[in-house]
Amino acid sequence: LQGTYGKVQSLTSTFEQYSYLAALETGETSAGEMRFLKPGYMQWHYREPQEQLFTVTDTTLAVYQVDSQQVL
């Protein structure tokens, strides 16, 4: 398994995530695409329920909220 992982330089996939908020007794499903690039780059593009883009590098985490056109 480690040998195969060592040969992979990038990975792209869709995802679906369910989060349950116990305090509010409600859940939410999120979905989008993710990308990993070696070395040190990861991106999560949430399309549902609200479009957001999370980008992670070796030293930086940036969150872009599309509706408000704001980067955190």
PDB file of N, CA, C, O and CB in Angstrom:
ATOM      1  N   LEU A   1       0.825  -1.186   0.000  1.00  0.00           N
ATOM      2  CA  LEU A   1       0.000   0.000   0.000  1.00  0.00           C
ATOM      3  C   LEU A   1       0.877   1.262   0.000  1.00  0.00           C
ATOM      4  O   LEU A   1       0.616   2.200  -0.753  1.00  0.00           O
ATOM      5  CB  LEU A   1      -0.943  -0.008   1.212  1.00  0.00           C
ATOM      6  N   GLN A   2       1.904   1.280   0.836  1.00  0.00           N
ATOM      7  CA  GLN A   2       2.788   2.448   0.906  1.00  0.00           C
ATOM      8  C   GLN A   2       3.491   2.691  -0.427  1.00  0.00           C
ATOM      9  O   GLN A   2       3.673   3.840  -0.830  1.00  0.00           O
ATOM     10  CB  GLN A   2       3.826   2.264   2.020  1.00  0.00           C
ATOM     11  N   GLY A   3       3.883   1.624  -1.110  1.00  0.00           N
ATOM     12  CA  GLY A   3       4.540   1.769  -2.400  1.00  0.00           C
ATOM     13  C   GLY A   3       3.631   2.410  -3.430  1.00  0.00           C
ATOM     14  O   GLY A   3       4.065   3.263  -4.204  1.00  0.00           O
ATOM     15  N   THR A   4       2.361   1.999  -3.441  1.00  0.00           N
ATOM     16  CA  THR A   4       1.384   2.589  -4.362  1.00  0.00           C
ATOM     17  C   THR A   4       1.158   4.053  -4.021  1.00  0.00           C
ATOM     18  O   THR A   4       1.133   4.897  -4.917  1.00  0.00           O
ATOM     19  CB  THR A   4       0.047   1.818  -4.313  1.00  0.00           C
ATOM     20  N   TYR A   5       0.994   4.370  -2.737  1.00  0.00           N
ATOM     21  CA  TYR A   5       0.805   5.756  -2.310  1.00  0.00           C
ATOM     22  C   TYR A   5       1.988   6.623  -2.724  1.00  0.00           C
ATOM     23  O   TYR A   5       1.808   7.767  -3.142  1.00  0.00           O
ATOM     24  CB  TYR A   5       0.607   5.826  -0.791  1.00  0.00           C
ATOM     25  N   GLY A   6       3.191   6.083  -2.608  1.00  0.00           N
ATOM     26  CA  GLY A   6       4.385   6.841  -2.970  1.00  0.00           C
ATOM     27  C   GLY A   6       4.422   7.239  -4.436  1.00  0.00           C
ATOM     28  O   GLY A   6       5.049   8.239  -4.786  1.00  0.00           O
ATOM     29  N   LYS A   7       3.760   6.471  -5.301  1.00  0.00           N
ATOM     30  CA  LYS A   7       3.738   6.769  -6.732  1.00  0.00           C
ATOM     31  C   LYS A   7       2.652   7.762  -7.124  1.00  0.00           C
ATOM     32  O   LYS A   7       2.721   8.349  -8.204  1.00  0.00           O
ATOM     33  CB  LYS A   7       3.552   5.501  -7.508  1.00  0.00           C
ATOM     34  N   VAL A   8       1.662   7.959  -6.280  1.00  0.00           N
ATOM     35  CA  VAL A   8       0.544   8.861  -6.583  1.00  0.00           C
ATOM     36  C   VAL A   8       0.998  10.305  -6.407  1.00  0.00           C
ATOM     37  O   VAL A   8       1.537  10.665  -5.360  1.00  0.00           O
ATOM     38  CB  VAL A   8      -0.683   8.557  -5.670  1.00  0.00           C
ATOM     39  N   GLN A   9       0.782  11.138  -7.433  1.00  0.00           N
ATOM     40  CA  GLN A   9       1.140  12.550  -7.356  1.00  0.00           C
ATOM     41  C   GLN A   9      -0.062  13.456  -7.170  1.00  0.00           C
ATOM     42  O   GLN A   9       0.065  14.576  -6.676  1.00  0.00           O
ATOM     43  CB  GLN A   9       1.880  12.956  -8.591  1.00  0.00           C
ATOM     44  N   SER A  10      -1.247  12.961  -7.573  1.00  0.00           N
ATOM     45  CA  SER A  10      -2.452  13.764  -7.407  1.00  0.00           C
ATOM     46  C   SER A  10      -3.655  12.845  -7.272  1.00  0.00           C
ATOM     47  O   SER A  10      -3.630  11.688  -7.692  1.00  0.00           O
ATOM     48  CB  SER A  10      -2.637  14.739  -8.595  1.00  0.00           C
ATOM     49  N   LEU A  11      -4.701  13.385  -6.679  1.00  0.00           N
ATOM     50  CA  LEU A  11      -5.936  12.649  -6.480  1.00  0.00           C
ATOM     51  C   LEU A  11      -7.084  13.632  -6.564  1.00  0.00           C
ATOM     52  O   LEU A  11      -7.045  14.686  -5.929  1.00  0.00           O
ATOM     53  CB  LEU A  11      -5.938  11.892  -5.121  1.00  0.00           C
ATOM     54  N   THR A  12      -8.100  13.305  -7.332  1.00  0.00           N
ATOM     55  CA  THR A  12      -9.290  14.136  -7.468  1.00  0.00           C
ATOM     56  C   THR A  12     -10.508  13.249  -7.286  1.00  0.00           C
ATOM     57  O   THR A  12     -10.557  12.135  -7.807  1.00  0.00           O
ATOM     58  CB  THR A  12      -9.324  14.865  -8.848  1.00  0.00           C
ATOM     59  N   SER A  13     -11.501  13.748  -6.538  1.00  0.00           N
ATOM     60  CA  SER A  13     -12.696  12.954  -6.295  1.00  0.00           C
ATOM     61  C   SER A  13     -13.865  13.857  -5.916  1.00  0.00           C
ATOM     62  O   SER A  13     -13.674  15.015  -5.544  1.00  0.00           O
ATOM     63  CB  SER A  13     -12.439  11.916  -5.192  1.00  0.00           C
ATOM     64  N   THR A  14     -15.063  13.320  -6.015  1.00  0.00           N
ATOM     65  CA  THR A  14     -16.226  13.999  -5.458  1.00  0.00           C
ATOM     66  C   THR A  14     -16.426  13.481  -4.034  1.00  0.00           C
ATOM     67  O   THR A  14     -15.918  12.416  -3.681  1.00  0.00           O
ATOM     68  CB  THR A  14     -17.509  13.764  -6.341  1.00  0.00           C
ATOM     69  N   PHE A  15     -17.158  14.227  -3.225  1.00  0.00           N
ATOM     70  CA  PHE A  15     -17.437  13.767  -1.869  1.00  0.00           C
ATOM     71  C   PHE A  15     -18.842  14.185  -1.451  1.00  0.00           C
ATOM     72  O   PHE A  15     -19.427  15.116  -2.004  1.00  0.00           O
ATOM     73  CB  PHE A  15     -16.394  14.321  -0.881  1.00  0.00           C
ATOM     74  N   GLU A  16     -19.359  13.473  -0.466  1.00  0.00           N
ATOM     75  CA  GLU A  16     -20.600  13.820   0.199  1.00  0.00           C
ATOM     76  C   GLU A  16     -20.362  13.622   1.688  1.00  0.00           C
ATOM     77  O   GLU A  16     -19.829  12.595   2.109  1.00  0.00           O
ATOM     78  CB  GLU A  16     -21.813  12.956  -0.324  1.00  0.00           C
ATOM     79  N   GLN A  17     -20.753  14.594   2.469  1.00  0.00           N
ATOM     80  CA  GLN A  17     -20.474  14.591   3.908  1.00  0.00           C
ATOM     81  C   GLN A  17     -21.760  14.895   4.663  1.00  0.00           C
ATOM     82  O   GLN A  17     -22.472  15.844   4.332  1.00  0.00           O
ATOM     83  CB  GLN A  17     -19.364  15.626   4.269  1.00  0.00           C
ATOM     84  N   TYR A  18     -22.055  14.091   5.675  1.00  0.00           N
ATOM     85  CA  TYR A  18     -23.218  14.348   6.516  1.00  0.00           C
ATOM     86  C   TYR A  18     -22.727  14.757   7.890  1.00  0.00           C
ATOM     87  O   TYR A  18     -21.916  14.053   8.490  1.00  0.00           O
ATOM     88  CB  TYR A  18     -24.149  13.101   6.601  1.00  0.00           C
ATOM     89  N   SER A  19     -23.207  15.887   8.401  1.00  0.00           N
ATOM     90  CA  SER A  19     -22.846  16.378   9.735  1.00  0.00           C
ATOM     91  C   SER A  19     -24.100  16.462  10.579  1.00  0.00           C
ATOM     92  O   SER A  19     -25.120  16.995  10.141  1.00  0.00           O
ATOM     93  CB  SER A  19     -22.139  17.763   9.660  1.00  0.00           C
ATOM     94  N   TYR A  20     -24.022  15.935  11.789  1.00  0.00           N
ATOM     95  CA  TYR A  20     -25.151  16.005  12.707  1.00  0.00           C
ATOM     96  C   TYR A  20     -24.804  16.949  13.842  1.00  0.00           C
ATOM     97  O   TYR A  20     -23.774  16.792  14.498  1.00  0.00           O
ATOM     98  CB  TYR A  20     -25.521  14.601  13.250  1.00  0.00           C
ATOM     99  N   LEU A  21     -25.673  17.939  14.075  1.00  0.00           N
ATOM    100  CA  LEU A  21     -25.480  18.907  15.160  1.00  0.00           C
ATOM    101  C   LEU A  21     -26.390  18.500  16.313  1.00  0.00           C
ATOM    102  O   LEU A  21     -27.586  18.794  16.302  1.00  0.00           O
ATOM    103  CB  LEU A  21     -25.787  20.381  14.685  1.00  0.00           C
ATOM    104  N   ALA A  22     -25.818  17.822  17.307  1.00  0.00           N
ATOM    105  CA  ALA A  22     -26.607  17.279  18.406  1.00  0.00           C
ATOM    106  C   ALA A  22     -27.331  18.374  19.181  1.00  0.00           C
ATOM    107  O   ALA A  22     -28.482  18.187  19.575  1.00  0.00           O
ATOM    108  CB  ALA A  22     -25.717  16.486  19.344  1.00  0.00           C
ATOM    109  N   ALA A  23     -26.683  19.507  19.405  1.00  0.00           N
ATOM    110  CA  ALA A  23     -27.292  20.596  20.175  1.00  0.00           C
ATOM    111  C   ALA A  23     -28.559  21.123  19.512  1.00  0.00           C
ATOM    112  O   ALA A  23     -29.481  21.571  20.193  1.00  0.00           O
ATOM    113  CB  ALA A  23     -26.294  21.734  20.354  1.00  0.00           C
ATOM    114  N   LEU A  24     -28.603  21.069  18.185  1.00  0.00           N
ATOM    115  CA  LEU A  24     -29.773  21.563  17.450  1.00  0.00           C
ATOM    116  C   LEU A  24     -30.668  20.419  16.947  1.00  0.00           C
ATOM    117  O   LEU A  24     -31.726  20.648  16.360  1.00  0.00           O
ATOM    118  CB  LEU A  24     -29.318  22.422  16.267  1.00  0.00           C
ATOM    119  N   GLU A  25     -30.215  19.189  17.194  1.00  0.00           N
ATOM    120  CA  GLU A  25     -30.944  17.999  16.745  1.00  0.00           C
ATOM    121  C   GLU A  25     -31.305  18.077  15.265  1.00  0.00           C
ATOM    122  O   GLU A  25     -32.443  17.823  14.871  1.00  0.00           O
ATOM    123  CB  GLU A  25     -32.210  17.814  17.575  1.00  0.00           C
ATOM    124  N   THR A  26     -30.319  18.433  14.466  1.00  0.00           N
ATOM    125  CA  THR A  26     -30.520  18.538  13.025  1.00  0.00           C
ATOM    126  C   THR A  26     -29.247  18.110  12.300  1.00  0.00           C
ATOM    127  O   THR A  26     -28.159  18.120  12.874  1.00  0.00           O
ATOM    128  CB  THR A  26     -30.920  19.982  12.626  1.00  0.00           C
ATOM    129  N   GLY A  27     -29.399  17.740  11.050  1.00  0.00           N
ATOM    130  CA  GLY A  27     -28.261  17.341  10.247  1.00  0.00           C
ATOM    131  C   GLY A  27     -28.209  18.120   8.950  1.00  0.00           C
ATOM    132  O   GLY A  27     -29.169  18.782   8.556  1.00  0.00           O
ATOM    133  N   GLU A  28     -27.054  18.021   8.292  1.00  0.00           N
ATOM    134  CA  GLU A  28     -26.861  18.740   7.038  1.00  0.00           C
ATOM    135  C   GLU A  28     -25.939  17.910   6.141  1.00  0.00           C
ATOM    136  O   GLU A  28     -24.935  17.367   6.602  1.00  0.00           O
ATOM    137  CB  GLU A  28     -26.269  20.170   7.290  1.00  0.00           C
ATOM    138  N   THR A  29     -26.286  17.821   4.877  1.00  0.00           N
ATOM    139  CA  THR A  29     -25.452  17.127   3.906  1.00  0.00           C
ATOM    140  C   THR A  29     -24.737  18.149   3.035  1.00  0.00           C
ATOM    141  O   THR A  29     -25.349  19.074   2.501  1.00  0.00           O
ATOM    142  CB  THR A  29     -26.296  16.162   3.039  1.00  0.00           C
ATOM    143  N   SER A  30     -23.431  17.962   2.905  1.00  0.00           N
ATOM    144  CA  SER A  30     -22.603  18.808   2.049  1.00  0.00           C
ATOM    145  C   SER A  30     -22.040  17.938   0.935  1.00  0.00           C
ATOM    146  O   SER A  30     -21.883  16.728   1.101  1.00  0.00           O
ATOM    147  CB  SER A  30     -21.454  19.503   2.864  1.00  0.00           C
ATOM    148  N   ALA A  31     -21.734  18.562  -0.208  1.00  0.00           N
ATOM    149  CA  ALA A  31     -21.171  17.808  -1.319  1.00  0.00           C
ATOM    150  C   ALA A  31     -20.290  18.715  -2.160  1.00  0.00           C
ATOM    151  O   ALA A  31     -20.471  19.932  -2.179  1.00  0.00           O
ATOM    152  CB  ALA A  31     -22.282  17.184  -2.179  1.00  0.00           C
ATOM    153  N   GLY A  32     -19.329  18.106  -2.860  1.00  0.00           N
ATOM    154  CA  GLY A  32     -18.451  18.868  -3.733  1.00  0.00           C
ATOM    155  C   GLY A  32     -17.338  18.018  -4.296  1.00  0.00           C
ATOM    156  O   GLY A  32     -17.491  16.808  -4.468  1.00  0.00           O
ATOM    157  N   GLU A  33     -16.211  18.656  -4.583  1.00  0.00           N
ATOM    158  CA  GLU A  33     -15.038  17.979  -5.126  1.00  0.00           C
ATOM    159  C   GLU A  33     -13.824  18.292  -4.266  1.00  0.00           C
ATOM    160  O   GLU A  33     -13.749  19.337  -3.619  1.00  0.00           O
ATOM    161  CB  GLU A  33     -14.787  18.399  -6.593  1.00  0.00           C
ATOM    162  N   MET A  34     -12.868  17.356  -4.275  1.00  0.00           N
ATOM    163  CA  MET A  34     -11.620  17.578  -3.553  1.00  0.00           C
ATOM    164  C   MET A  34     -10.456  17.226  -4.462  1.00  0.00           C
ATOM    165  O   MET A  34     -10.574  16.406  -5.373  1.00  0.00           O
ATOM    166  CB  MET A  34     -11.572  16.743  -2.244  1.00  0.00           C
ATOM    167  N   ARG A  35      -9.298  17.886  -4.180  1.00  0.00           N
ATOM    168  CA  ARG A  35      -8.058  17.620  -4.911  1.00  0.00           C
ATOM    169  C   ARG A  35      -6.898  17.585  -3.936  1.00  0.00           C
ATOM    170  O   ARG A  35      -6.796  18.434  -3.051  1.00  0.00           O
ATOM    171  CB  ARG A  35      -7.814  18.687  -6.008  1.00  0.00           C
ATOM    172  N   PHE A  36      -6.027  16.605  -4.099  1.00  0.00           N
ATOM    173  CA  PHE A  36      -4.763  16.550  -3.386  1.00  0.00           C
ATOM    174  C   PHE A  36      -3.650  16.542  -4.424  1.00  0.00           C
ATOM    175  O   PHE A  36      -3.704  15.781  -5.390  1.00  0.00           O
ATOM    176  CB  PHE A  36      -4.682  15.297  -2.450  1.00  0.00           C
ATOM    177  N   LEU A  37      -2.654  17.377  -4.229  1.00  0.00           N
ATOM    178  CA  LEU A  37      -1.472  17.401  -5.099  1.00  0.00           C
ATOM    179  C   LEU A  37      -0.231  17.326  -4.219  1.00  0.00           C
ATOM    180  O   LEU A  37      -0.113  18.064  -3.240  1.00  0.00           O
ATOM    181  CB  LEU A  37      -1.445  18.690  -6.000  1.00  0.00           C
ATOM    182  N   LYS A  38       0.675  16.451  -4.561  1.00  0.00           N
ATOM    183  CA  LYS A  38       1.919  16.373  -3.806  1.00  0.00           C
ATOM    184  C   LYS A  38       2.917  17.345  -4.396  1.00  0.00           C
ATOM    185  O   LYS A  38       2.922  17.534  -5.612  1.00  0.00           O
ATOM    186  CB  LYS A  38       2.487  14.936  -3.808  1.00  0.00           C
ATOM    187  N   PRO A  39       3.739  17.951  -3.617  1.00  0.00           N
ATOM    188  CA  PRO A  39       3.703  17.930  -2.166  1.00  0.00           C
ATOM    189  C   PRO A  39       2.917  19.114  -1.598  1.00  0.00           C
ATOM    190  O   PRO A  39       3.003  20.226  -2.119  1.00  0.00           O
ATOM    191  CB  PRO A  39       5.116  17.930  -1.614  1.00  0.00           C
ATOM    192  N   GLY A  40       2.164  18.878  -0.547  1.00  0.00           N
ATOM    193  CA  GLY A  40       1.620  19.947   0.271  1.00  0.00           C
ATOM    194  C   GLY A  40       0.491  20.800  -0.252  1.00  0.00           C
ATOM    195  O   GLY A  40       0.432  21.983   0.081  1.00  0.00           O
ATOM    196  N   TYR A  41      -0.429  20.250  -1.072  1.00  0.00           N
ATOM    197  CA  TYR A  41      -1.544  21.061  -1.545  1.00  0.00           C
ATOM    198  C   TYR A  41      -2.826  20.241  -1.461  1.00  0.00           C
ATOM    199  O   TYR A  41      -2.872  19.085  -1.882  1.00  0.00           O
ATOM    200  CB  TYR A  41      -1.297  21.556  -2.996  1.00  0.00           C
ATOM    201  N   MET A  42      -3.867  20.863  -0.910  1.00  0.00           N
ATOM    202  CA  MET A  42      -5.157  20.209  -0.786  1.00  0.00           C
ATOM    203  C   MET A  42      -6.240  21.257  -1.003  1.00  0.00           C
ATOM    204  O   MET A  42      -6.114  22.388  -0.533  1.00  0.00           O
ATOM    205  CB  MET A  42      -5.311  19.513   0.603  1.00  0.00           C
ATOM    206  N   GLN A  43      -7.313  20.885  -1.720  1.00  0.00           N
ATOM    207  CA  GLN A  43      -8.398  21.826  -1.974  1.00  0.00           C
ATOM    208  C   GLN A  43      -9.739  21.088  -1.857  1.00  0.00           C
ATOM    209  O   GLN A  43      -9.911  19.998  -2.403  1.00  0.00           O
ATOM    210  CB  GLN A  43      -8.244  22.486  -3.384  1.00  0.00           C
ATOM    211  N   TRP A  44     -10.674  21.698  -1.139  1.00  0.00           N
ATOM    212  CA  TRP A  44     -12.032  21.178  -0.987  1.00  0.00           C
ATOM    213  C   TRP A  44     -12.977  22.231  -1.544  1.00  0.00           C
ATOM    214  O   TRP A  44     -13.026  23.354  -1.041  1.00  0.00           O
ATOM    215  CB  TRP A  44     -12.368  20.837   0.521  1.00  0.00           C
ATOM    216  N   HIS A  45     -13.732  21.872  -2.589  1.00  0.00           N
ATOM    217  CA  HIS A  45     -14.684  22.795  -3.201  1.00  0.00           C
ATOM    218  C   HIS A  45     -16.089  22.315  -2.852  1.00  0.00           C
ATOM    219  O   HIS A  45     -16.630  21.404  -3.479  1.00  0.00           O
ATOM    220  CB  HIS A  45     -14.481  22.883  -4.760  1.00  0.00           C
ATOM    221  N   TYR A  46     -16.662  22.954  -1.834  1.00  0.00           N
ATOM    222  CA  TYR A  46     -18.034  22.628  -1.428  1.00  0.00           C
ATOM    223  C   TYR A  46     -18.987  23.322  -2.400  1.00  0.00           C
ATOM    224  O   TYR A  46     -18.886  24.529  -2.617  1.00  0.00           O
ATOM    225  CB  TYR A  46     -18.319  23.070   0.062  1.00  0.00           C
ATOM    226  N   ARG A  47     -19.900  22.565  -2.977  1.00  0.00           N
ATOM    227  CA  ARG A  47     -20.911  23.133  -3.870  1.00  0.00           C
ATOM    228  C   ARG A  47     -22.274  23.213  -3.183  1.00  0.00           C
ATOM    229  O   ARG A  47     -23.078  24.092  -3.495  1.00  0.00           O
ATOM    230  CB  ARG A  47     -21.017  22.297  -5.154  1.00  0.00           C
ATOM    231  N   GLU A  48     -22.531  22.308  -2.259  1.00  0.00           N
ATOM    232  CA  GLU A  48     -23.794  22.265  -1.519  1.00  0.00           C
ATOM    233  C   GLU A  48     -23.492  22.162  -0.036  1.00  0.00           C
ATOM    234  O   GLU A  48     -22.507  21.509   0.309  1.00  0.00           O
ATOM    235  CB  GLU A  48     -24.682  21.073  -1.985  1.00  0.00           C
ATOM    236  N   PRO A  49     -24.234  22.733   0.839  1.00  0.00           N
ATOM    237  CA  PRO A  49     -25.401  23.578   0.615  1.00  0.00           C
ATOM    238  C   PRO A  49     -25.039  25.030   0.274  1.00  0.00           C
ATOM    239  O   PRO A  49     -25.869  25.784  -0.233  1.00  0.00           O
ATOM    240  CB  PRO A  49     -26.282  23.552   1.839  1.00  0.00           C
ATOM    241  N   GLN A  50     -23.798  25.403   0.558  1.00  0.00           N
ATOM    242  CA  GLN A  50     -23.331  26.764   0.260  1.00  0.00           C
ATOM    243  C   GLN A  50     -21.961  26.640  -0.395  1.00  0.00           C
ATOM    244  O   GLN A  50     -21.102  25.919   0.111  1.00  0.00           O
ATOM    245  CB  GLN A  50     -23.266  27.664   1.564  1.00  0.00           C
ATOM    246  N   GLU A  51     -21.745  27.329  -1.507  1.00  0.00           N
ATOM    247  CA  GLU A  51     -20.475  27.201  -2.207  1.00  0.00           C
ATOM    248  C   GLU A  51     -19.348  27.881  -1.424  1.00  0.00           C
ATOM    249  O   GLU A  51     -19.413  29.064  -1.089  1.00  0.00           O
ATOM    250  CB  GLU A  51     -20.581  27.800  -3.616  1.00  0.00           C
ATOM    251  N   GLN A  52     -18.303  27.074  -1.144  1.00  0.00           N
ATOM    252  CA  GLN A  52     -17.112  27.542  -0.443  1.00  0.00           C
ATOM    253  C   GLN A  52     -15.907  26.802  -1.004  1.00  0.00           C
ATOM    254  O   GLN A  52     -16.037  25.685  -1.506  1.00  0.00           O
ATOM    255  CB  GLN A  52     -17.237  27.327   1.102  1.00  0.00           C
ATOM    256  N   LEU A  53     -14.749  27.414  -0.920  1.00  0.00           N
ATOM    257  CA  LEU A  53     -13.521  26.809  -1.401  1.00  0.00           C
ATOM    258  C   LEU A  53     -12.477  26.868  -0.292  1.00  0.00           C
ATOM    259  O   LEU A  53     -12.088  27.953   0.139  1.00  0.00           O
ATOM    260  CB  LEU A  53     -13.013  27.519  -2.684  1.00  0.00           C
ATOM    261  N   PHE A  54     -12.023  25.706   0.169  1.00  0.00           N
ATOM    262  CA  PHE A  54     -10.982  25.600   1.189  1.00  0.00           C
ATOM    263  C   PHE A  54      -9.700  25.174   0.494  1.00  0.00           C
ATOM    264  O   PHE A  54      -9.673  24.138  -0.170  1.00  0.00           O
ATOM    265  CB  PHE A  54     -11.379  24.588   2.322  1.00  0.00           C
ATOM    266  N   THR A  55      -8.636  25.959   0.638  1.00  0.00           N
ATOM    267  CA  THR A  55      -7.350  25.645   0.031  1.00  0.00           C
ATOM    268  C   THR A  55      -6.301  25.582   1.137  1.00  0.00           C
ATOM    269  O   THR A  55      -6.184  26.496   1.953  1.00  0.00           O
ATOM    270  CB  THR A  55      -6.962  26.701  -1.056  1.00  0.00           C
ATOM    271  N   VAL A  56      -5.540  24.485   1.149  1.00  0.00           N
ATOM    272  CA  VAL A  56      -4.520  24.271   2.177  1.00  0.00           C
ATOM    273  C   VAL A  56      -3.194  24.013   1.482  1.00  0.00           C
ATOM    274  O   VAL A  56      -3.099  23.162   0.597  1.00  0.00           O
ATOM    275  CB  VAL A  56      -4.899  23.082   3.124  1.00  0.00           C
ATOM    276  N   THR A  57      -2.161  24.761   1.893  1.00  0.00           N
ATOM    277  CA  THR A  57      -0.793  24.500   1.444  1.00  0.00           C
ATOM    278  C   THR A  57       0.039  24.176   2.680  1.00  0.00           C
ATOM    279  O   THR A  57      -0.501  24.051   3.779  1.00  0.00           O
ATOM    280  CB  THR A  57      -0.193  25.729   0.651  1.00  0.00           C
ATOM    281  N   ASP A  58       1.323  24.043   2.505  1.00  0.00           N
ATOM    282  CA  ASP A  58       2.194  23.738   3.645  1.00  0.00           C
ATOM    283  C   ASP A  58       2.082  24.769   4.755  1.00  0.00           C
ATOM    284  O   ASP A  58       2.251  24.430   5.926  1.00  0.00           O
ATOM    285  CB  ASP A  58       3.632  23.644   3.188  1.00  0.00           C
ATOM    286  N   THR A  59       1.802  26.020   4.412  1.00  0.00           N
ATOM    287  CA  THR A  59       1.830  27.098   5.408  1.00  0.00           C
ATOM    288  C   THR A  59       0.541  27.902   5.507  1.00  0.00           C
ATOM    289  O   THR A  59       0.439  28.770   6.374  1.00  0.00           O
ATOM    290  CB  THR A  59       2.946  28.024   5.098  1.00  0.00           C
ATOM    291  N   THR A  60      -0.457  27.645   4.643  1.00  0.00           N
ATOM    292  CA  THR A  60      -1.613  28.532   4.564  1.00  0.00           C
ATOM    293  C   THR A  60      -2.920  27.752   4.476  1.00  0.00           C
ATOM    294  O   THR A  60      -2.999  26.718   3.812  1.00  0.00           O
ATOM    295  CB  THR A  60      -1.482  29.457   3.367  1.00  0.00           C
ATOM    296  N   LEU A  61      -3.943  28.267   5.157  1.00  0.00           N
ATOM    297  CA  LEU A  61      -5.318  27.798   4.989  1.00  0.00           C
ATOM    298  C   LEU A  61      -6.135  29.006   4.558  1.00  0.00           C
ATOM    299  O   LEU A  61      -6.174  30.014   5.264  1.00  0.00           O
ATOM    300  CB  LEU A  61      -5.894  27.144   6.318  1.00  0.00           C
ATOM    301  N   ALA A  62      -6.785  28.912   3.407  1.00  0.00           N
ATOM    302  CA  ALA A  62      -7.632  30.000   2.914  1.00  0.00           C
ATOM    303  C   ALA A  62      -9.031  29.450   2.674  1.00  0.00           C
ATOM    304  O   ALA A  62      -9.197  28.366   2.114  1.00  0.00           O
ATOM    305  CB  ALA A  62      -7.047  30.632   1.605  1.00  0.00           C
ATOM    306  N   VAL A  63     -10.039  30.212   3.104  1.00  0.00           N
ATOM    307  CA  VAL A  63     -11.431  29.843   2.886  1.00  0.00           C
ATOM    308  C   VAL A  63     -12.077  30.959   2.081  1.00  0.00           C
ATOM    309  O   VAL A  63     -12.116  32.109   2.517  1.00  0.00           O
ATOM    310  CB  VAL A  63     -12.188  29.602   4.243  1.00  0.00           C
ATOM    311  N   TYR A  64     -12.581  30.614   0.907  1.00  0.00           N
ATOM    312  CA  TYR A  64     -13.253  31.589   0.056  1.00  0.00           C
ATOM    313  C   TYR A  64     -14.745  31.305   0.096  1.00  0.00           C
ATOM    314  O   TYR A  64     -15.194  30.225  -0.288  1.00  0.00           O
ATOM    315  CB  TYR A  64     -12.710  31.542  -1.409  1.00  0.00           C
ATOM    316  N   GLN A  65     -15.514  32.292   0.569  1.00  0.00           N
ATOM    317  CA  GLN A  65     -16.961  32.181   0.621  1.00  0.00           C
ATOM    318  C   GLN A  65     -17.510  32.893  -0.621  1.00  0.00           C
ATOM    319  O   GLN A  65     -17.458  34.118  -0.728  1.00  0.00           O
ATOM    320  CB  GLN A  65     -17.546  32.798   1.958  1.00  0.00           C
ATOM    321  N   VAL A  66     -18.032  32.099  -1.548  1.00  0.00           N
ATOM    322  CA  VAL A  66     -18.422  32.606  -2.852  1.00  0.00           C
ATOM    323  C   VAL A  66     -19.527  33.635  -2.754  1.00  0.00           C
ATOM    324  O   VAL A  66     -19.444  34.682  -3.396  1.00  0.00           O
ATOM    325  CB  VAL A  66     -18.858  31.476  -3.738  1.00  0.00           C
ATOM    326  N   ASP A  67     -20.580  33.365  -1.955  1.00  0.00           N
ATOM    327  CA  ASP A  67     -21.714  34.290  -1.865  1.00  0.00           C
ATOM    328  C   ASP A  67     -21.308  35.690  -1.420  1.00  0.00           C
ATOM    329  O   ASP A  67     -21.803  36.685  -1.948  1.00  0.00           O
ATOM    330  CB  ASP A  67     -22.744  33.743  -0.910  1.00  0.00           C
ATOM    331  N   SER A  68     -20.407  35.759  -0.447  1.00  0.00           N
ATOM    332  CA  SER A  68     -19.985  37.068   0.071  1.00  0.00           C
ATOM    333  C   SER A  68     -18.707  37.572  -0.588  1.00  0.00           C
ATOM    334  O   SER A  68     -18.254  38.678  -0.293  1.00  0.00           O
ATOM    335  CB  SER A  68     -19.782  36.992   1.573  1.00  0.00           C
ATOM    336  N   GLN A  69     -18.116  36.767  -1.483  1.00  0.00           N
ATOM    337  CA  GLN A  69     -16.855  37.106  -2.157  1.00  0.00           C
ATOM    338  C   GLN A  69     -15.796  37.531  -1.144  1.00  0.00           C
ATOM    339  O   GLN A  69     -15.145  38.565  -1.291  1.00  0.00           O
ATOM    340  CB  GLN A  69     -17.078  38.228  -3.191  1.00  0.00           C
ATOM    341  N   GLN A  70     -15.644  36.698  -0.106  1.00  0.00           N
ATOM    342  CA  GLN A  70     -14.734  37.015   0.984  1.00  0.00           C
ATOM    343  C   GLN A  70     -13.769  35.861   1.210  1.00  0.00           C
ATOM    344  O   GLN A  70     -14.163  34.695   1.180  1.00  0.00           O
ATOM    345  CB  GLN A  70     -15.513  37.327   2.271  1.00  0.00           C
ATOM    346  N   VAL A  71     -12.496  36.197   1.439  1.00  0.00           N
ATOM    347  CA  VAL A  71     -11.472  35.208   1.775  1.00  0.00           C
ATOM    348  C   VAL A  71     -11.117  35.347   3.230  1.00  0.00           C
ATOM    349  O   VAL A  71     -10.874  36.454   3.711  1.00  0.00           O
ATOM    350  CB  VAL A  71     -10.216  35.369   0.890  1.00  0.00           C
ATOM    351  N   LEU A  72     -11.083  34.227   3.943  1.00  0.00           N
ATOM    352  CA  LEU A  72     -10.678  34.213   5.352  1.00  0.00           C
ATOM    353  C   LEU A  72      -9.375  33.468   5.470  1.00  0.00           C
ATOM    354  O   LEU A  72      -8.841  33.330   6.571  1.00  0.00           O
ATOM    355  CB  LEU A  72     -11.764  33.567   6.254  1.00  0.00           C
TER     356      LEU A  72
END
